[in-house]
Amino acid sequence: MKRVAKLFSAFLAVALMSALLAGCSQQGAQESKTPTPAADGKQVTVTVTHKDGTAKDIVLNTQEETLGRALVTGGVVEDNQSTYGLYILTADGETVDEANEEWWCITRGGEQVMTGADEVAIADGDAFELTFTVGYD
């Protein structure tokens, strides 16, 4: 009788452990199917139009709050700081020549941004343009 009780106890322990493990694996599978969004993550598109007229769309997935920081951390522009903030000389590998009055114009939906890139707040889905421009007039 003791032997039957021991076998029954062992069987019961194995069954209980199997049930617990099955429950844990199902819970883990359910949790892994639900994606967790990144906190404050944004997707911003920047269209860089080069001197030769070719354009390139660059999609940035960023945690940054401003356009300037997103452009720098995303590798779109080089980090040139001036007294007034980010000064863009190089965008997507192309450098302007100030002696020829070349510069990068920042627009949003075709409208020129009238502040520095460091002051432009960004939101998910925003789109900007960086256009190689000649002449200060």
Secondary structure, 3 states (H helix, E strand, C coil): CHHHHHHHHHHHHHHHHHHHHHHHHHHHHHHHHCCCCCCCCEEEEEEEECCCCCEEEEEEEECCCEHHHHHHHCCCECCCEECCEECCCEECCEECCHHHCEEEEEEECCEECCCCHHHCECCCCCEEEEEEEECCC
